[in-house]
Amino acid sequence: MNKKHLLIILLLTITTTTQLTFPKYDFIQYWSSSKVLDTSLNPYKKENLETLQYSVRNFDDVIRMWNPPFIFPLIYPLKFFSNYNLIENLWTLLAILTYVVCAYFLVKKYIGKSYKEYFLYLSMILFAFPPFWALLHMAQIGFILLFAATSYLLFRDNKQYFLAGCLLSISLIKPHSFYLLYLFSFLSDIKIKNFKPILGFIFGGTVLFIASLLIAPDGWTWYIEAMKSPPVYFKTTTIGSFLMEVFGFQYKFLRFLPMFICVPICLKLLCKNLNEQMTRAITIAVIPLSQLTSPYGWPADQLAMLPSIIYLLSFIVSEKSLNKTRIKMILAFLVLLNLIGYIAASTRSYDELVWYTTIISLICLLPLSSTASSNS
């Protein structure tokens, strides 16, 4: 193990220990909801949560959960933990571990042995990834979305299509974050009559649905009632939210406008004769685009952009037209971009990161041109 590896391990260790001392915010909604579910009460009602939440944290207001009941099987085990600080720290450790493991397998798959030559640059890009820090500060569920996206892509590459679709169904806890991935990937599969990923997705979704009913038979009724007044006025890291901030929050349709634009573009793209390599590249590229144009999404959710980032990095470090100095300059730019994103988020608000998500979404489309050139 050389000095570069030791440096990264040291940084990761410092990150883990320091983050455990910071108060988190969003995790309390999942813990308190699990406790409420255990008493057969409605976890989407503010009054059912406030006593529990105020007993462990003194926030300005109750933090409510807006996820569909697909999330119930994932958070229900939290009810067994009465020590809130303990389970919050365990959740944070699980998030860090998931991030590191997913990054490892993605780098191994997409970059391969080439990572050794640019190890420090690549590690700094991953270490300074703003959604990762947002995840740690908020103790959100973005690492679950990252696991779903990573599992889907890697198992698809191994032609384990049913398992890939099954694991992707976990993302139904925030389905709007992956709407373009669902649309493009599944319609591409239908086009070539490969129904295994879709069947796996349906199977996994059905398991989550049945499990949610077993935990709370009235859960979906509660959720539908709650969504009659959705949190559309929250400022989030999406183009739609940004448009509402600029033109006025009374124009609710602006939050959905980017999605309405992207869907027909995606459908038009599906009409083209795309080979397997191009289809794979687009499937990866639409993940950050889904995050950006979704009506609603937090920076921690955008941890799911990591596969697209690492896929982009694989093209940079293997680009034959670039010498090593040029490659290092590009990697240094990405390190700087991530650091600026982290500083901006730390000094202001994580909701201000829409510019970062936009840039990442655009540059993650670049491998498409390289893939098209190699196929022509």
C-alpha positions as CSV (number, residue, x, y, z in Angstrom):
1,M,0.0,0.0,0.0
2,N,1.6,3.3,-1.1
3,K,1.3,6.8,0.3
4,K,-1.6,7.8,-2.0
5,H,-3.7,4.9,-0.8
6,L,-2.9,5.8,2.8
7,L,-3.9,9.4,2.2
8,I,-7.3,8.4,0.9
9,I,-7.9,5.9,3.8
10,L,-7.0,8.7,6.2
11,L,-9.4,11.1,4.6
12,L,-12.2,8.5,4.7
13,T,-11.5,7.7,8.3
14,I,-11.6,11.4,9.3
15,T,-14.8,11.8,7.3
16,T,-16.4,8.9,9.1
17,T,-15.5,10.0,12.6
18,T,-16.2,13.7,12.2
19,Q,-19.6,13.1,10.5
20,L,-20.8,11.1,13.4
21,T,-20.5,14.1,15.6
22,F,-22.7,16.4,13.5
23,P,-26.5,16.5,14.1
24,K,-28.4,15.1,11.1
25,Y,-31.8,16.3,9.9
26,D,-33.8,14.0,7.6
27,F,-33.1,10.7,9.2
28,I,-35.5,11.5,12.0
29,Q,-38.4,11.3,9.6
30,Y,-37.7,7.6,8.8
31,W,-37.0,6.6,12.5
32,S,-40.1,8.3,13.8
33,S,-42.2,7.0,10.9
34,S,-41.1,3.4,11.8
35,K,-42.2,3.9,15.4
36,V,-45.6,5.3,14.3
37,L,-46.1,2.4,11.9
38,D,-45.4,0.0,14.7
39,T,-48.5,1.5,16.5
40,S,-50.6,1.2,13.4
41,L,-50.9,5.0,13.0
42,N,-50.5,7.2,9.9
43,P,-46.8,8.2,9.5
44,Y,-47.8,10.9,7.0
45,K,-49.6,12.9,9.6
46,K,-47.6,15.6,11.3
47,E,-49.3,15.3,14.7
48,N,-48.4,11.6,14.9
49,L,-44.7,12.4,14.5
50,E,-44.1,15.6,16.6
51,T,-44.0,14.0,20.1
52,L,-41.4,11.5,19.0
53,Q,-39.3,13.9,17.0
54,Y,-39.3,16.6,19.7
55,S,-38.3,14.0,22.3
56,V,-34.9,13.5,20.5
57,R,-34.3,16.7,18.5
58,N,-35.4,20.3,18.9
59,F,-36.0,21.3,15.2
60,D,-38.1,24.3,14.2
61,D,-40.8,22.0,12.8
62,V,-41.7,18.4,12.3
63,I,-39.9,16.7,9.3
64,R,-42.4,14.6,7.4
65,M,-41.8,11.7,5.1
66,W,-43.2,12.0,1.6
67,N,-42.0,8.7,0.1
68,P,-44.6,6.2,-1.1
69,P,-45.3,3.1,1.1
70,F,-42.8,1.1,-0.9
71,I,-40.4,2.5,1.7
72,F,-42.1,0.8,4.6
73,P,-40.2,-2.5,4.4
74,L,-36.9,-0.6,4.3
75,I,-37.5,1.6,7.3
76,Y,-39.8,-0.7,9.5
77,P,-36.8,-2.4,11.1
78,L,-35.7,1.0,12.6
79,K,-38.5,0.5,15.1
80,F,-36.4,-1.9,17.1
81,F,-33.9,1.0,18.0
82,S,-34.9,3.2,20.9
83,N,-31.5,4.9,21.1
84,Y,-31.9,7.5,18.4
85,N,-28.3,8.7,18.3
86,L,-27.0,5.1,18.0
87,I,-29.2,4.2,15.0
88,E,-28.5,7.6,13.3
89,N,-24.8,6.9,13.5
90,L,-25.3,3.3,12.3
91,W,-27.3,4.7,9.4
92,T,-24.5,7.1,8.5
93,L,-21.9,4.3,8.6
94,L,-24.1,2.2,6.4
95,A,-24.4,5.1,3.9
96,I,-20.6,5.6,3.9
97,L,-20.0,1.8,3.4
98,T,-22.5,1.6,0.6
99,Y,-20.9,4.6,-1.2
100,V,-17.4,3.1,-0.9
101,V,-18.5,-0.4,-2.1
102,C,-20.5,1.0,-5.0
103,A,-17.6,3.3,-6.0
104,Y,-15.2,0.3,-5.8
105,F,-17.3,-2.0,-8.1
106,L,-18.1,0.8,-10.5
107,V,-14.4,1.8,-10.8
108,K,-13.4,-1.9,-11.2
109,K,-16.0,-2.4,-14.0
110,Y,-15.7,0.8,-16.0
111,I,-12.1,2.0,-15.4
112,G,-10.3,-1.2,-14.6
113,K,-6.6,-1.1,-14.0
114,S,-6.2,2.3,-15.5
115,Y,-7.3,3.8,-12.2
116,K,-3.9,3.2,-10.7
117,E,-2.2,5.8,-12.9
118,Y,-4.7,8.5,-11.8
119,F,-5.6,7.1,-8.4
120,L,-5.2,10.4,-6.5
121,Y,-7.3,12.5,-8.9
122,L,-10.0,9.9,-9.2
123,S,-10.2,9.5,-5.4
124,M,-10.4,13.2,-4.8
125,I,-13.3,13.4,-7.4
126,L,-15.2,10.7,-5.5
127,F,-14.3,12.1,-2.1
128,A,-15.4,15.6,-2.8
129,F,-18.6,14.5,-4.6
130,P,-21.2,17.1,-3.2
131,P,-24.2,14.6,-3.1
132,F,-22.1,12.4,-0.9
133,W,-21.5,15.2,1.6
134,A,-25.2,16.2,1.4
135,L,-26.1,12.6,2.2
136,L,-23.8,12.6,5.3
137,H,-25.1,16.0,6.6
138,M,-28.7,15.1,6.1
139,A,-28.6,11.4,6.8
140,Q,-31.0,10.9,3.8
141,I,-31.7,7.7,1.8
142,G,-29.7,8.6,-1.3
143,F,-27.4,5.7,-0.7
144,I,-30.3,3.3,-1.3
145,L,-30.9,4.9,-4.6
146,L,-27.2,4.6,-5.4
147,F,-27.3,0.9,-4.5
148,A,-30.3,0.4,-6.8
149,A,-28.8,2.2,-9.8
150,T,-25.4,0.5,-9.4
151,S,-26.9,-3.0,-9.0
152,Y,-29.1,-2.5,-12.0
153,L,-26.2,-1.4,-14.3
154,L,-23.7,-4.0,-13.2
155,F,-26.0,-6.9,-13.2
156,R,-27.3,-5.9,-16.6
157,D,-23.7,-5.9,-17.9
158,N,-23.4,-9.5,-16.5
159,K,-26.7,-10.4,-18.3
160,Q,-28.4,-11.2,-15.1
161,Y,-31.4,-9.2,-16.3
162,F,-34.1,-10.5,-13.9
163,L,-32.0,-9.8,-10.8
164,A,-31.0,-6.4,-12.2
165,G,-34.7,-5.4,-12.6
166,C,-35.5,-6.8,-9.2
167,L,-32.9,-4.7,-7.5
168,L,-33.8,-1.6,-9.5
169,S,-37.4,-1.8,-8.0
170,I,-35.9,-0.6,-4.7
171,S,-35.7,2.8,-6.4
172,L,-39.5,2.9,-6.2
173,I,-39.1,4.6,-2.9
174,K,-38.4,7.7,-5.1
175,P,-39.6,6.7,-8.6
176,H,-39.6,10.3,-10.0
177,S,-35.7,10.3,-9.6
178,F,-35.4,7.5,-12.2
179,Y,-38.3,8.2,-14.6
180,L,-36.1,8.5,-17.7
181,L,-34.1,5.4,-16.8
182,Y,-37.4,3.4,-16.5
183,L,-38.7,4.8,-19.8
184,F,-35.6,4.4,-21.9
185,S,-34.3,1.2,-20.5
186,F,-37.5,-0.8,-20.3
187,L,-38.8,0.4,-23.7
188,S,-35.4,-0.5,-25.2
189,D,-35.8,-4.0,-23.7
190,I,-39.3,-4.3,-25.2
191,K,-38.0,-3.3,-28.5
192,I,-35.5,-6.2,-28.6
193,K,-38.0,-8.6,-26.7
194,N,-35.9,-8.9,-23.6
195,F,-38.6,-8.9,-20.9
196,K,-36.5,-10.3,-18.0
197,P,-35.5,-6.9,-16.6
198,I,-39.1,-5.7,-16.7
199,L,-40.4,-9.0,-15.1
200,G,-37.7,-8.6,-12.4
201,F,-38.8,-5.0,-11.8
202,I,-42.4,-6.0,-11.5
203,F,-41.6,-8.9,-9.2
204,G,-39.5,-6.7,-6.9
205,G,-42.1,-3.9,-6.9
206,T,-44.8,-6.5,-6.1
207,V,-42.8,-7.8,-3.2
208,L,-42.4,-4.3,-1.8
209,F,-46.1,-3.5,-2.4
210,I,-47.3,-6.7,-0.5
211,A,-44.8,-6.0,2.3
212,S,-46.1,-2.5,2.7
213,L,-49.6,-3.8,3.0
214,L,-48.6,-6.3,5.6
215,I,-47.0,-3.6,7.6
216,A,-49.8,-1.1,7.2
217,P,-53.0,-2.2,5.3
218,D,-54.1,1.4,5.1
219,G,-50.7,2.7,4.1
220,W,-51.6,3.5,0.5
221,T,-54.8,5.3,1.5
222,W,-52.8,7.4,3.9
223,Y,-50.3,8.2,1.2
224,I,-52.9,9.2,-1.4
225,E,-54.5,11.5,1.1
226,A,-51.2,13.1,2.0
227,M,-50.4,13.7,-1.7
228,K,-53.5,15.8,-2.1
229,S,-51.2,18.6,-0.7
230,P,-47.8,17.6,-2.1
231,P,-44.7,19.6,-1.0
232,V,-44.4,21.4,-4.4
233,Y,-43.2,24.6,-2.8
234,F,-40.0,23.2,-1.4
235,K,-37.0,24.5,-3.1
236,T,-35.0,21.5,-4.4
237,T,-32.1,20.8,-6.7
238,T,-34.0,20.5,-10.0
239,I,-34.6,22.6,-13.0
240,G,-38.4,22.7,-12.3
241,S,-37.8,24.0,-8.8
242,F,-35.4,26.6,-10.1
243,L,-38.0,27.8,-12.7
244,M,-40.6,28.1,-9.9
245,E,-38.2,30.2,-7.9
246,V,-37.6,32.5,-10.9
247,F,-41.1,32.9,-12.2
248,G,-43.2,32.3,-9.1
249,F,-44.2,29.4,-6.9
250,Q,-47.8,29.8,-8.0
251,Y,-46.9,28.3,-11.4
252,K,-46.9,24.7,-10.3
253,F,-46.7,23.4,-13.9
254,L,-43.1,24.7,-14.1
255,R,-41.9,22.0,-11.7
256,F,-43.1,19.4,-14.2
257,L,-42.2,21.2,-17.4
258,P,-38.6,19.8,-17.8
259,M,-40.1,16.2,-17.5
260,F,-42.7,16.9,-20.1
261,I,-40.0,18.1,-22.5
262,C,-37.6,15.2,-21.8
263,V,-40.2,12.4,-22.2
264,P,-41.0,13.0,-25.9
265,I,-37.3,13.5,-26.7
266,C,-36.6,10.1,-25.1
267,L,-39.4,8.5,-27.0
268,K,-38.0,9.9,-30.3
269,L,-34.6,8.6,-29.4
270,L,-36.1,5.1,-29.0
271,C,-37.3,5.2,-32.6
272,K,-33.7,5.2,-33.8
273,N,-31.8,2.0,-34.5
274,L,-29.4,1.9,-31.6
275,N,-26.9,-0.8,-31.1
276,E,-26.2,-2.5,-27.7
277,Q,-23.2,-0.3,-26.9
278,M,-25.1,2.9,-27.6
279,T,-28.1,1.8,-25.7
280,R,-25.9,1.0,-22.7
281,A,-24.3,4.4,-22.8
282,I,-27.6,6.2,-23.0
283,T,-29.0,4.1,-20.1
284,I,-26.2,5.4,-17.9
285,A,-26.3,9.0,-19.2
286,V,-30.1,9.4,-18.5
287,I,-29.6,8.9,-14.7
288,P,-28.3,12.4,-14.0
289,L,-30.7,13.8,-16.5
290,S,-33.6,12.2,-14.6
291,Q,-32.3,13.7,-11.4
292,L,-32.1,17.2,-13.0
293,T,-35.5,17.2,-14.7
294,S,-37.4,15.4,-12.0
295,P,-40.2,17.5,-10.5
296,Y,-38.7,17.0,-7.0
297,G,-35.4,15.8,-5.7
298,W,-32.8,16.5,-3.0
299,P,-29.0,16.6,-3.5
300,A,-28.6,13.4,-1.4
301,D,-30.8,11.6,-4.0
302,Q,-28.4,12.6,-6.6
303,L,-25.8,10.3,-5.2
304,A,-27.3,8.0,-7.8
305,M,-25.4,10.0,-10.4
306,L,-22.2,8.3,-9.3
307,P,-22.3,5.5,-12.0
308,S,-22.6,8.1,-14.7
309,I,-19.6,10.1,-13.2
310,I,-17.4,7.0,-13.1
311,Y,-18.5,6.0,-16.6
312,L,-17.5,9.5,-17.8
313,L,-14.1,9.2,-16.0
314,S,-13.5,5.9,-17.8
315,F,-13.7,7.7,-21.2
316,I,-11.4,10.5,-20.0
317,V,-8.5,8.3,-18.7
318,S,-8.7,6.0,-21.8
319,E,-9.0,8.8,-24.4
320,K,-6.1,8.0,-26.8
321,S,-6.1,11.5,-28.4
322,L,-5.1,13.0,-25.0
323,N,-1.7,12.9,-23.4
324,K,-1.3,12.3,-19.6
325,T,-0.9,16.0,-18.9
326,R,-4.2,16.8,-20.6
327,I,-6.0,14.0,-18.8
328,K,-4.7,15.2,-15.5
329,M,-5.9,18.7,-16.3
330,I,-9.4,17.5,-17.0
331,L,-9.5,15.4,-13.9
332,A,-8.2,18.4,-11.9
333,F,-11.1,20.5,-13.3
334,L,-13.6,17.9,-12.1
335,V,-11.9,17.9,-8.6
336,L,-12.2,21.7,-8.5
337,L,-15.8,21.5,-9.7
338,N,-16.7,19.1,-6.9
339,L,-14.9,21.2,-4.3
340,I,-16.7,24.4,-5.5
341,G,-20.0,22.5,-5.2
342,Y,-19.2,21.3,-1.7
343,I,-18.1,24.8,-0.6
344,A,-21.2,26.4,-2.1
345,A,-23.5,23.9,-0.4
346,S,-21.7,24.2,3.0
347,T,-21.8,28.0,3.1
348,R,-25.3,28.4,1.7
349,S,-27.8,25.6,1.1
350,Y,-27.7,22.3,-0.6
351,D,-30.7,23.4,-2.6
352,E,-28.3,25.8,-4.4
353,L,-26.6,22.9,-6.2
354,V,-28.9,23.0,-9.3
355,W,-26.0,24.5,-11.3
356,Y,-23.7,21.6,-10.3
357,T,-26.4,19.0,-11.2
358,T,-26.9,20.8,-14.6
359,I,-23.2,20.7,-15.4
360,I,-22.8,17.1,-14.4
361,S,-25.9,16.1,-16.4
362,L,-24.4,17.8,-19.5
363,I,-20.9,16.4,-19.3
364,C,-22.2,12.9,-18.6
365,L,-23.7,13.0,-22.1
366,L,-20.2,13.4,-23.6
367,P,-19.5,9.6,-23.7
368,L,-22.4,9.3,-26.1
369,S,-20.5,11.1,-28.8
370,S,-17.4,8.9,-28.2
371,T,-19.5,5.8,-28.4
372,A,-21.2,7.0,-31.6
373,S,-17.8,7.7,-33.2
374,S,-16.4,4.3,-32.3
375,N,-19.5,2.6,-33.8
376,S,-19.4,4.6,-37.0
